[in-house]
Structures are given as C-alpha cells and as structure tokens.
Amino acid sequence: MTPHQPAADHIEASRVSGTTVYSTDGDKLGTIDDIVLGKRDGQVKYAILASGGFLGIGEDYYPLPWAVLKYDERQGGYVIGVTIDQLKGGPSYAREAAPSWGDPAYGRDIDDYYGTRAV
C-alpha cells in the first residue's frame, strides 16, 4: 500500500460527494452533496443528501446522521433504512436556506427524527 492509498475501511471526503444513496428497497433517493464534521472531535456527523431537481436546480437537501448510512459494495453506494416518503417527511432545506450548524437544536432534531440521538 502506498502512503496515499487509504485503507479499505477509509475513504476521502472528496470521493463520498456524489455517491448514490438508496433505500433498502433499492430505490435511488439521491446523492451525497456534502458531509458535516464535528468541529471539535473531527468525526463525521451528517451526510447531506441532494434529492430531486435537475442539474442542481430545485434540489432539496436532507441531512442524514452518518450512523444511518451503510455502504453496500454491490450497489456501489450507501443504503439507508427509510422510504422516500419518510425521507421527504424529515428535516430538509433548500440550497439558499442552508441551516446554521452552530445551533445544537438543529442537530438534535435530525438525530431525533432518525432515532440516532444518544440519551
């Protein structure tokens, strides 16, 4: 392995962007647009799923707790255990209305919706 080659269970953030996300039924839900890191601990907290629209116009963005994403090598993308209707019922925003990640309540709302918030 060369010094710049990542281990099999690691991936560069730049390669995560654009990766397709599927429901457990195999439906394409969208693609990863960005990831959100913990400022202090450096851990990946959320993946921002872009869904709908055309060529970036009219897309909605769905923050997903990183813990709900499972990589499926057969599909070459991430799988989450929600339907499109559940996704669309969850926290989302338009590109021009991006949330303030400095507000801890926003992250709690996301984690509560997906059942990933630590007690």
N, CA, C and O atoms as CSV, one atom per row, in Angstrom:
chain,resi,resn,atom,element,x,y,z
A,1,MET,N,N,0.856,-1.177,0.000
A,1,MET,CA,C,0.000,0.000,0.000
A,1,MET,C,C,0.897,1.233,0.000
A,1,MET,O,O,1.828,1.319,0.800
A,2,THR,N,N,0.631,2.176,-0.876
A,2,THR,CA,C,1.406,3.403,-0.935
A,2,THR,C,C,0.967,4.335,0.181
A,2,THR,O,O,-0.124,4.158,0.723
A,3,PRO,N,N,1.792,5.339,0.551
A,3,PRO,CA,C,1.431,6.252,1.641
A,3,PRO,C,C,0.123,6.998,1.412
A,3,PRO,O,O,-0.525,7.384,2.385
A,4,HIS,N,N,-0.293,7.217,0.164
A,4,HIS,CA,C,-1.505,7.980,-0.106
A,4,HIS,C,C,-2.721,7.110,-0.389
A,4,HIS,O,O,-3.813,7.623,-0.633
A,5,GLN,N,N,-2.533,5.791,-0.357
A,5,GLN,CA,C,-3.650,4.889,-0.618
A,5,GLN,C,C,-4.384,4.626,0.703
A,5,GLN,O,O,-3.775,4.146,1.659
A,6,PRO,N,N,-5.694,4.936,0.764
A,6,PRO,CA,C,-6.430,4.742,2.004
A,6,PRO,C,C,-6.661,3.265,2.295
A,6,PRO,O,O,-6.687,2.434,1.388
A,7,ALA,N,N,-6.829,2.954,3.584
A,7,ALA,CA,C,-7.182,1.596,3.985
A,7,ALA,C,C,-8.583,1.284,3.470
A,7,ALA,O,O,-9.345,2.197,3.153
A,8,ALA,N,N,-8.923,0.009,3.386
A,8,ALA,CA,C,-10.208,-0.411,2.810
A,8,ALA,C,C,-11.413,0.157,3.551
A,8,ALA,O,O,-12.470,0.329,2.945
A,9,ASP,N,N,-11.287,0.450,4.832
A,9,ASP,CA,C,-12.433,0.968,5.573
A,9,ASP,C,C,-12.385,2.483,5.735
A,9,ASP,O,O,-13.089,3.039,6.578
A,10,HIS,N,N,-11.569,3.147,4.942
A,10,HIS,CA,C,-11.489,4.601,4.951
A,10,HIS,C,C,-11.706,5.127,3.532
A,10,HIS,O,O,-11.436,4.438,2.548
A,11,ILE,N,N,-12.199,6.360,3.451
A,11,ILE,CA,C,-12.414,6.974,2.144
A,11,ILE,C,C,-12.231,8.479,2.273
A,11,ILE,O,O,-12.569,9.059,3.305
A,12,GLU,N,N,-11.708,9.103,1.254
A,12,GLU,CA,C,-11.559,10.554,1.241
A,12,GLU,C,C,-12.933,11.201,1.087
A,12,GLU,O,O,-13.790,10.697,0.362
A,13,ALA,N,N,-13.130,12.316,1.773
A,13,ALA,CA,C,-14.405,13.029,1.703
A,13,ALA,C,C,-14.737,13.403,0.264
A,13,ALA,O,O,-15.904,13.388,-0.128
A,14,SER,N,N,-13.729,13.735,-0.518
A,14,SER,CA,C,-13.972,14.128,-1.907
A,14,SER,C,C,-14.575,12.988,-2.728
A,14,SER,O,O,-15.261,13.237,-3.720
A,15,ARG,N,N,-14.329,11.752,-2.328
A,15,ARG,CA,C,-14.892,10.606,-3.048
A,15,ARG,C,C,-16.298,10.276,-2.565
A,15,ARG,O,O,-17.052,9.619,-3.283
A,16,VAL,N,N,-16.666,10.716,-1.365
A,16,VAL,CA,C,-18.010,10.472,-0.840
A,16,VAL,C,C,-19.014,11.345,-1.581
A,16,VAL,O,O,-20.121,10.905,-1.892
A,17,SER,N,N,-18.620,12.585,-1.861
A,17,SER,CA,C,-19.501,13.501,-2.589
A,17,SER,C,C,-19.862,12.912,-3.943
A,17,SER,O,O,-18.988,12.501,-4.707
A,18,GLY,N,N,-21.161,12.875,-4.234
A,18,GLY,CA,C,-21.634,12.322,-5.494
A,18,GLY,C,C,-22.027,10.857,-5.414
A,18,GLY,O,O,-22.585,10.316,-6.369
A,19,THR,N,N,-21.744,10.201,-4.282
A,19,THR,CA,C,-22.109,8.796,-4.127
A,19,THR,C,C,-23.625,8.662,-3.997
A,19,THR,O,O,-24.264,9.434,-3.281
A,20,THR,N,N,-24.179,7.705,-4.674
A,20,THR,CA,C,-25.623,7.482,-4.660
A,20,THR,C,C,-26.057,6.888,-3.328
A,20,THR,O,O,-25.336,6.103,-2.711
A,21,VAL,N,N,-27.269,7.288,-2.894
A,21,VAL,CA,C,-27.884,6.742,-1.690
A,21,VAL,C,C,-29.186,6.067,-2.109
A,21,VAL,O,O,-29.993,6.639,-2.841
A,22,TYR,N,N,-29.373,4.833,-1.627
A,22,TYR,CA,C,-30.542,4.025,-1.949
A,22,TYR,C,C,-31.344,3.713,-0.698
A,22,TYR,O,O,-30.810,3.722,0.411
A,23,SER,N,N,-32.635,3.435,-0.882
A,23,SER,CA,C,-33.441,2.895,0.210
A,23,SER,C,C,-33.140,1.401,0.287
A,23,SER,O,O,-32.513,0.845,-0.615
A,24,THR,N,N,-33.585,0.751,1.361
A,24,THR,CA,C,-33.370,-0.692,1.462
A,24,THR,C,C,-34.157,-1.448,0.387
A,24,THR,O,O,-33.868,-2.614,0.116
A,25,ASP,N,N,-35.151,-0.791,-0.227
A,25,ASP,CA,C,-35.903,-1.392,-1.332
A,25,ASP,C,C,-35.172,-1.253,-2.660
A,25,ASP,O,O,-35.637,-1.765,-3.679
A,26,GLY,N,N,-34.034,-0.566,-2.660
A,26,GLY,CA,C,-33.258,-0.383,-3.884
A,26,GLY,C,C,-33.596,0.869,-4.659
A,26,GLY,O,O,-33.041,1.094,-5.735
A,27,ASP,N,N,-34.508,1.703,-4.131
A,27,ASP,CA,C,-34.860,2.949,-4.808
A,27,ASP,C,C,-33.754,3.978,-4.618
A,27,ASP,O,O,-33.241,4.143,-3.512
A,28,LYS,N,N,-33.387,4.670,-5.693
A,28,LYS,CA,C,-32.395,5.738,-5.595
A,28,LYS,C,C,-33.051,6.949,-4.933
A,28,LYS,O,O,-34.056,7.465,-5.422
A,29,LEU,N,N,-32.471,7.399,-3.814
A,29,LEU,CA,C,-33.002,8.544,-3.086
A,29,LEU,C,C,-32.312,9.846,-3.464
A,29,LEU,O,O,-32.906,10.918,-3.344
A,30,GLY,N,N,-31.078,9.769,-3.913
A,30,GLY,CA,C,-30.317,10.961,-4.264
A,30,GLY,C,C,-28.830,10.666,-4.172
A,30,GLY,O,O,-28.406,9.511,-4.214
A,31,THR,N,N,-28.040,11.736,-4.044
A,31,THR,CA,C,-26.586,11.585,-3.932
A,31,THR,C,C,-26.073,12.434,-2.777
A,31,THR,O,O,-26.698,13.416,-2.376
A,32,ILE,N,N,-24.930,12.034,-2.258
A,32,ILE,CA,C,-24.289,12.794,-1.189
A,32,ILE,C,C,-23.741,14.085,-1.785
A,32,ILE,O,O,-22.944,14.057,-2.723
A,33,ASP,N,N,-24.174,15.212,-1.235
A,33,ASP,CA,C,-23.716,16.521,-1.692
A,33,ASP,C,C,-22.544,17.014,-0.851
A,33,ASP,O,O,-21.631,17.660,-1.366
A,34,ASP,N,N,-22.573,16.709,0.437
A,34,ASP,CA,C,-21.560,17.227,1.354
A,34,ASP,C,C,-21.587,16.391,2.621
A,34,ASP,O,O,-22.488,15.576,2.819
A,35,ILE,N,N,-20.604,16.595,3.468
A,35,ILE,CA,C,-20.608,15.980,4.787
A,35,ILE,C,C,-20.363,17.064,5.829
A,35,ILE,O,O,-19.740,18.087,5.544
A,36,VAL,N,N,-20.859,16.828,7.033
A,36,VAL,CA,C,-20.707,17.773,8.135
A,36,VAL,C,C,-19.858,17.096,9.207
A,36,VAL,O,O,-20.156,15.986,9.649
A,37,LEU,N,N,-18.796,17.787,9.613
A,37,LEU,CA,C,-17.871,17.266,10.618
A,37,LEU,C,C,-18.082,17.954,11.953
A,37,LEU,O,O,-18.497,19.112,12.012
A,38,GLY,N,N,-17.791,17.228,13.025
A,38,GLY,CA,C,-17.764,17.842,14.348
A,38,GLY,C,C,-16.542,18.742,14.422
A,38,GLY,O,O,-15.425,18.293,14.167
A,39,LYS,N,N,-16.739,19.990,14.762
A,39,LYS,CA,C,-15.639,20.955,14.776
A,39,LYS,C,C,-14.566,20.576,15.800
A,39,LYS,O,O,-13.373,20.755,15.554
A,40,ARG,N,N,-14.992,20.061,16.929
A,40,ARG,CA,C,-14.029,19.751,17.986
A,40,ARG,C,C,-13.491,18.326,17.933
A,40,ARG,O,O,-12.309,18.106,18.195
A,41,ASP,N,N,-14.339,17.352,17.599
A,41,ASP,CA,C,-13.866,15.961,17.620
A,41,ASP,C,C,-13.451,15.437,16.251
A,41,ASP,O,O,-12.850,14.367,16.155
A,42,GLY,N,N,-13.767,16.187,15.179
A,42,GLY,CA,C,-13.352,15.786,13.839
A,42,GLY,C,C,-14.122,14.604,13.258
A,42,GLY,O,O,-13.781,14.128,12.175
A,43,GLN,N,N,-15.136,14.128,13.938
A,43,GLN,CA,C,-15.911,12.987,13.470
A,43,GLN,C,C,-16.965,13.418,12.452
A,43,GLN,O,O,-17.505,14.521,12.533
A,44,VAL,N,N,-17.248,12.544,11.501
A,44,VAL,CA,C,-18.320,12.815,10.544
A,44,VAL,C,C,-19.638,12.694,11.298
A,44,VAL,O,O,-19.908,11.675,11.934
A,45,LYS,N,N,-20.449,13.730,11.222
A,45,LYS,CA,C,-21.730,13.764,11.926
A,45,LYS,C,C,-22.896,13.499,10.980
A,45,LYS,O,O,-23.770,12.685,11.278
A,46,TYR,N,N,-22.907,14.189,9.836
A,46,TYR,CA,C,-24.032,14.105,8.910
A,46,TYR,C,C,-23.539,14.047,7.476
A,46,TYR,O,O,-22.479,14.572,7.134
A,47,ALA,N,N,-24.344,13.391,6.645
A,47,ALA,CA,C,-24.174,13.450,5.200
A,47,ALA,C,C,-25.349,14.257,4.676
A,47,ALA,O,O,-26.482,14.057,5.113
A,48,ILE,N,N,-25.096,15.154,3.755
A,48,ILE,CA,C,-26.158,15.951,3.159
A,48,ILE,C,C,-26.553,15.291,1.842
A,48,ILE,O,O,-25.768,15.245,0.894
A,49,LEU,N,N,-27.775,14.784,1.798
A,49,LEU,CA,C,-28.301,14.108,0.623
A,49,LEU,C,C,-29.012,15.121,-0.266
A,49,LEU,O,O,-29.922,15.816,0.186
A,50,ALA,N,N,-28.602,15.207,-1.518
A,50,ALA,CA,C,-29.289,16.052,-2.501
A,50,ALA,C,C,-30.276,15.170,-3.244
A,50,ALA,O,O,-29.925,14.092,-3.724
A,51,SER,N,N,-31.514,15.639,-3.334
A,51,SER,CA,C,-32.543,14.832,-3.976
A,51,SER,C,C,-33.495,15.727,-4.762
A,51,SER,O,O,-33.802,16.848,-4.354
A,52,GLY,N,N,-33.953,15.206,-5.897
A,52,GLY,CA,C,-34.898,15.952,-6.726
A,52,GLY,C,C,-34.182,16.975,-7.579
A,52,GLY,O,O,-32.953,17.035,-7.590
A,53,GLY,N,N,-34.925,17.752,-8.272
A,53,GLY,CA,C,-34.350,18.802,-9.111
A,53,GLY,C,C,-33.661,18.243,-10.338
A,53,GLY,O,O,-33.701,17.044,-10.615
A,54,PHE,N,N,-33.032,19.145,-11.060
A,54,PHE,CA,C,-32.318,18.785,-12.282
A,54,PHE,C,C,-31.079,19.648,-12.381
A,54,PHE,O,O,-31.166,20.876,-12.373
A,55,LEU,N,N,-29.920,19.003,-12.476
A,55,LEU,CA,C,-28.635,19.698,-12.567
A,55,LEU,C,C,-28.450,20.700,-11.432
A,55,LEU,O,O,-27.930,21.796,-11.637
A,56,GLY,N,N,-28.880,20.312,-10.242
A,56,GLY,CA,C,-28.702,21.168,-9.073
A,56,GLY,C,C,-29.763,22.234,-8.889
A,56,GLY,O,O,-29.735,22.967,-7.900
A,57,ILE,N,N,-30.705,22.336,-9.830
A,57,ILE,CA,C,-31.757,23.341,-9.725
A,57,ILE,C,C,-33.001,22.676,-9.134
A,57,ILE,O,O,-33.472,21.659,-9.641
A,58,GLY,N,N,-33.520,23.257,-8.066
A,58,GLY,CA,C,-34.718,22.723,-7.443
A,58,GLY,C,C,-34.479,21.544,-6.518
A,58,GLY,O,O,-35.429,20.900,-6.074
A,59,GLU,N,N,-33.223,21.257,-6.226
A,59,GLU,CA,C,-32.928,20.156,-5.323
A,59,GLU,C,C,-33.293,20.518,-3.894
A,59,GLU,O,O,-33.241,21.681,-3.494
A,60,ASP,N,N,-33.665,19.497,-3.134
A,60,ASP,CA,C,-33.822,19.634,-1.694
A,60,ASP,C,C,-32.661,18.894,-1.058
A,60,ASP,O,O,-32.113,17.954,-1.634
A,61,TYR,N,N,-32.292,19.335,0.143
A,61,TYR,CA,C,-31.151,18.766,0.847
A,61,TYR,C,C,-31.624,18.192,2.165
A,61,TYR,O,O,-32.306,18.857,2.944
A,62,TYR,N,N,-31.247,16.937,2.403
A,62,TYR,CA,C,-31.673,16.194,3.580
A,62,TYR,C,C,-30.450,15.795,4.396
A,62,TYR,O,O,-29.667,14.950,3.961
A,63,PRO,N,N,-30.275,16.391,5.573
A,63,PRO,CA,C,-29.163,15.969,6.421
A,63,PRO,C,C,-29.486,14.622,7.056
A,63,PRO,O,O,-30.536,14.451,7.677
A,64,LEU,N,N,-28.578,13.674,6.895
A,64,LEU,CA,C,-28.749,12.330,7.440
A,64,LEU,C,C,-27.652,12.057,8.451
A,64,LEU,O,O,-26.485,12.328,8.167
A,65,PRO,N,N,-27.987,11.530,9.627
A,65,PRO,CA,C,-26.924,11.142,10.554
A,65,PRO,C,C,-26.022,10.121,9.861
A,65,PRO,O,O,-26.507,9.176,9.238
A,66,TRP,N,N,-24.730,10.316,9.972
A,66,TRP,CA,C,-23.778,9.423,9.322
A,66,TRP,C,C,-24.033,7.973,9.740
A,66,TRP,O,O,-23.827,7.055,8.946
A,67,ALA,N,N,-24.478,7.764,10.978
A,67,ALA,CA,C,-24.693,6.420,11.505
A,67,ALA,C,C,-25.777,5.641,10.761
A,67,ALA,O,O,-25.791,4.413,10.841
A,68,VAL,N,N,-26.689,6.307,10.038
A,68,VAL,CA,C,-27.752,5.583,9.335
A,68,VAL,C,C,-27.311,5.101,7.953
A,68,VAL,O,O,-28.016,4.317,7.318
A,69,LEU,N,N,-26.159,5.559,7.489
A,69,LEU,CA,C,-25.661,5.163,6.167
A,69,LEU,C,C,-24.815,3.901,6.268
A,69,LEU,O,O,-23.890,3.821,7.077
A,70,LYS,N,N,-25.136,2.939,5.455
A,70,LYS,CA,C,-24.356,1.701,5.379
A,70,LYS,C,C,-23.902,1.537,3.938
A,70,LYS,O,O,-24.718,1.568,3.016
A,71,TYR,N,N,-22.591,1.362,3.744
A,71,TYR,CA,C,-22.082,1.234,2.381
A,71,TYR,C,C,-22.340,-0.173,1.862
A,71,TYR,O,O,-22.051,-1.158,2.541
A,72,ASP,N,N,-22.884,-0.259,0.659
A,72,ASP,CA,C,-23.177,-1.535,0.009
A,72,ASP,C,C,-22.306,-1.634,-1.240
A,72,ASP,O,O,-22.546,-0.944,-2.231
A,73,GLU,N,N,-21.306,-2.488,-1.185
A,73,GLU,CA,C,-20.379,-2.617,-2.319
A,73,GLU,C,C,-21.077,-3.107,-3.576
A,73,GLU,O,O,-20.689,-2.719,-4.678
A,74,ARG,N,N,-22.096,-3.949,-3.444
A,74,ARG,CA,C,-22.806,-4.456,-4.617
A,74,ARG,C,C,-23.480,-3.322,-5.388
A,74,ARG,O,O,-23.499,-3.328,-6.619
A,75,GLN,N,N,-24.032,-2.347,-4.658
A,75,GLN,CA,C,-24.699,-1.227,-5.322
A,75,GLN,C,C,-23.748,-0.078,-5.601
A,75,GLN,O,O,-24.064,0.818,-6.384
A,76,GLY,N,N,-22.591,-0.099,-4.968
A,76,GLY,CA,C,-21.635,0.987,-5.145
A,76,GLY,C,C,-22.138,2.293,-4.554
A,76,GLY,O,O,-21.828,3.373,-5.056
A,77,GLY,N,N,-22.922,2.185,-3.479
A,77,GLY,CA,C,-23.470,3.370,-2.838
A,77,GLY,C,C,-23.907,3.065,-1.422
A,77,GLY,O,O,-23.747,1.950,-0.926
A,78,TYR,N,N,-24.460,4.079,-0.782
A,78,TYR,CA,C,-24.933,3.937,0.587
A,78,TYR,C,C,-26.401,3.534,0.598
A,78,TYR,O,O,-27.160,3.876,-0.309
A,79,VAL,N,N,-26.786,2.803,1.636
A,79,VAL,CA,C,-28.172,2.376,1.816
A,79,VAL,C,C,-28.641,2.888,3.166
A,79,VAL,O,O,-27.919,2.805,4.160
A,80,ILE,N,N,-29.867,3.422,3.193
A,80,ILE,CA,C,-30.474,3.845,4.449
A,80,ILE,C,C,-31.838,3.170,4.581
A,80,ILE,O,O,-32.516,2.905,3.588
A,81,GLY,N,N,-32.217,2.901,5.810
A,81,GLY,CA,C,-33.459,2.192,6.086
A,81,GLY,C,C,-34.666,3.096,6.176
A,81,GLY,O,O,-35.419,3.023,7.147
A,82,VAL,N,N,-34.870,3.952,5.178
A,82,VAL,CA,C,-36.061,4.797,5.121
A,82,VAL,C,C,-36.610,4.772,3.711
A,82,VAL,O,O,-35.884,4.542,2.744
A,83,THR,N,N,-37.897,5.011,3.614
A,83,THR,CA,C,-38.534,5.122,2.300
A,83,THR,C,C,-38.399,6.561,1.812
A,83,THR,O,O,-38.004,7.447,2.569
A,84,ILE,N,N,-38.721,6.781,0.568
A,84,ILE,CA,C,-38.693,8.143,0.022
A,84,ILE,C,C,-39.674,9.036,0.776
A,84,ILE,O,O,-39.391,10.213,1.000
A,85,ASP,N,N,-40.830,8.485,1.171
A,85,ASP,CA,C,-41.810,9.282,1.915
A,85,ASP,C,C,-41.286,9.665,3.298
A,85,ASP,O,O,-41.491,10.789,3.755
A,86,GLN,N,N,-40.607,8.721,3.962
A,86,GLN,CA,C,-40.014,9.035,5.268
A,86,GLN,C,C,-38.925,10.088,5.119
A,86,GLN,O,O,-38.818,10.999,5.940
A,87,LEU,N,N,-38.118,9.961,4.069
A,87,LEU,CA,C,-37.069,10.948,3.821
A,87,LEU,C,C,-37.691,12.324,3.623
A,87,LEU,O,O,-37.262,13.296,4.244
A,88,LYS,N,N,-38.692,12.409,2.770
A,88,LYS,CA,C,-39.316,13.696,2.469
A,88,LYS,C,C,-40.056,14.281,3.673
A,88,LYS,O,O,-40.307,15.486,3.713
A,89,GLY,N,N,-40.408,13.443,4.658
A,89,GLY,CA,C,-41.050,13.926,5.876
A,89,GLY,C,C,-40.063,14.400,6.927
A,89,GLY,O,O,-40.459,14.946,7.957
A,90,GLY,N,N,-38.771,14.190,6.668
A,90,GLY,CA,C,-37.734,14.547,7.632
A,90,GLY,C,C,-37.185,15.942,7.427
A,90,GLY,O,O,-37.631,16.677,6.546
A,91,PRO,N,N,-36.213,16.301,8.249
A,91,PRO,CA,C,-35.583,17.618,8.128
A,91,PRO,C,C,-34.985,17.814,6.733
A,91,PRO,O,O,-34.340,16.917,6.191
A,92,SER,N,N,-35.207,18.989,6.168
A,92,SER,CA,C,-34.659,19.305,4.855
A,92,SER,C,C,-34.549,20.813,4.708
A,92,SER,O,O,-35.063,21.576,5.527
A,93,TYR,N,N,-33.873,21.223,3.654
A,93,TYR,CA,C,-33.745,22.651,3.361
A,93,TYR,C,C,-33.417,22.833,1.886
A,93,TYR,O,O,-32.968,21.904,1.215
A,94,ALA,N,N,-33.646,24.036,1.398
A,94,ALA,CA,C,-33.260,24.407,0.043
A,94,ALA,C,C,-31.846,24.991,0.097
A,94,ALA,O,O,-31.427,25.501,1.135
A,95,ARG,N,N,-31.125,24.919,-0.996
A,95,ARG,CA,C,-29.731,25.395,-1.034
A,95,ARG,C,C,-29.606,26.815,-0.482
A,95,ARG,O,O,-28.685,27.106,0.281
A,96,GLU,N,N,-30.528,27.698,-0.865
A,96,GLU,CA,C,-30.432,29.095,-0.428
A,96,GLU,C,C,-30.868,29.286,1.029
A,96,GLU,O,O,-30.761,30.390,1.563
A,97,ALA,N,N,-31.351,28.236,1.667
A,97,ALA,CA,C,-31.799,28.327,3.065
A,97,ALA,C,C,-31.042,27.337,3.949
A,97,ALA,O,O,-31.619,26.742,4.859
A,98,ALA,N,N,-29.759,27.167,3.678
A,98,ALA,CA,C,-28.952,26.215,4.445
A,98,ALA,C,C,-29.008,26.543,5.935
A,98,ALA,O,O,-28.995,27.713,6.317
A,99,PRO,N,N,-29.071,25.509,6.776
A,99,PRO,CA,C,-29.199,25.724,8.219
A,99,PRO,C,C,-27.910,26.231,8.847
A,99,PRO,O,O,-26.833,26.158,8.257
A,100,SER,N,N,-28.052,26.740,10.043
A,100,SER,CA,C,-26.883,27.123,10.838
A,100,SER,C,C,-26.464,25.900,11.649
A,100,SER,O,O,-27.167,25.487,12.571
A,101,TRP,N,N,-25.329,25.334,11.304
A,101,TRP,CA,C,-24.859,24.155,12.027
A,101,TRP,C,C,-24.370,24.515,13.417
A,101,TRP,O,O,-24.057,23.625,14.207
A,102,GLY,N,N,-24.297,25.814,13.736
A,102,GLY,CA,C,-23.901,26.242,15.071
A,102,GLY,C,C,-25.016,26.099,16.090
A,102,GLY,O,O,-24.779,26.257,17.288
A,103,ASP,N,N,-26.229,25.803,15.637
A,103,ASP,CA,C,-27.369,25.645,16.530
A,103,ASP,C,C,-27.515,24.168,16.892
A,103,ASP,O,O,-27.937,23.374,16.051
A,104,PRO,N,N,-27.174,23.779,18.129
A,104,PRO,CA,C,-27.248,22.363,18.525
A,104,PRO,C,C,-28.652,21.776,18.397
A,104,PRO,O,O,-28.796,20.569,18.203
A,105,ALA,N,N,-29.686,22.607,18.502
A,105,ALA,CA,C,-31.062,22.105,18.397
A,105,ALA,C,C,-31.324,21.520,17.013
A,105,ALA,O,O,-32.086,20.561,16.884
A,106,TYR,N,N,-30.702,22.087,15.972
A,106,TYR,CA,C,-30.922,21.572,14.623
A,106,TYR,C,C,-30.422,20.130,14.516
A,106,TYR,O,O,-31.120,19.265,13.987
A,107,GLY,N,N,-29.221,19.877,15.015
A,107,GLY,CA,C,-28.671,18.520,15.004
A,107,GLY,C,C,-29.512,17.559,15.831
A,107,GLY,O,O,-29.708,16.407,15.445
A,108,ARG,N,N,-30.010,18.036,16.976
A,108,ARG,CA,C,-30.872,17.180,17.811
A,108,ARG,C,C,-32.141,16.798,17.066
A,108,ARG,O,O,-32.592,15.655,17.152
A,109,ASP,N,N,-32.724,17.748,16.330
A,109,ASP,CA,C,-33.937,17.457,15.563
A,109,ASP,C,C,-33.675,16.363,14.521
A,109,ASP,O,O,-34.497,15.465,14.337
A,110,ILE,N,N,-32.550,16.443,13.857
A,110,ILE,CA,C,-32.181,15.434,12.856
A,110,ILE,C,C,-32.013,14.078,13.535
A,110,ILE,O,O,-32.571,13.076,13.087
A,111,ASP,N,N,-31.245,14.056,14.611
A,111,ASP,CA,C,-30.982,12.802,15.314
A,111,ASP,C,C,-32.261,12.211,15.889
A,111,ASP,O,O,-32.442,10.993,15.866
A,112,ASP,N,N,-33.143,13.047,16.399
A,112,ASP,CA,C,-34.428,12.560,16.933
A,112,ASP,C,C,-35.260,11.930,15.814
A,112,ASP,O,O,-35.841,10.860,15.999
A,113,TYR,N,N,-35.317,12.587,14.658
A,113,TYR,CA,C,-36.118,12.080,13.549
A,113,TYR,C,C,-35.646,10.700,13.120
A,113,TYR,O,O,-36.467,9.820,12.863
A,114,TYR,N,N,-34.333,10.498,13.040
A,114,TYR,CA,C,-33.781,9.230,12.572
A,114,TYR,C,C,-33.467,8.260,13.708
A,114,TYR,O,O,-32.977,7.157,13.462
A,115,GLY,N,N,-33.747,8.660,14.951
A,115,GLY,CA,C,-33.545,7.760,16.090
A,115,GLY,C,C,-32.092,7.478,16.410
A,115,GLY,O,O,-31.760,6.385,16.870
A,116,THR,N,N,-31.211,8.459,16.172
A,116,THR,CA,C,-29.787,8.247,16.416
A,116,THR,C,C,-29.246,9.069,17.576
A,116,THR,O,O,-28.053,9.005,17.874
A,117,ARG,N,N,-30.093,9.828,18.225
A,117,ARG,CA,C,-29.613,10.688,19.312
A,117,ARG,C,C,-29.280,9.866,20.540
A,117,ARG,O,O,-30.082,9.053,21.000
A,118,ALA,N,N,-28.080,10.090,21.065
A,118,ALA,CA,C,-27.661,9.422,22.298
A,118,ALA,C,C,-28.437,10.007,23.467
A,118,ALA,O,O,-28.689,11.211,23.517
A,119,VAL,N,N,-28.807,9.162,24.388
A,119,VAL,CA,C,-29.600,9.625,25.529
A,119,VAL,C,C,-28.703,10.206,26.582
A,119,VAL,O,O,-29.183,10.652,27.624
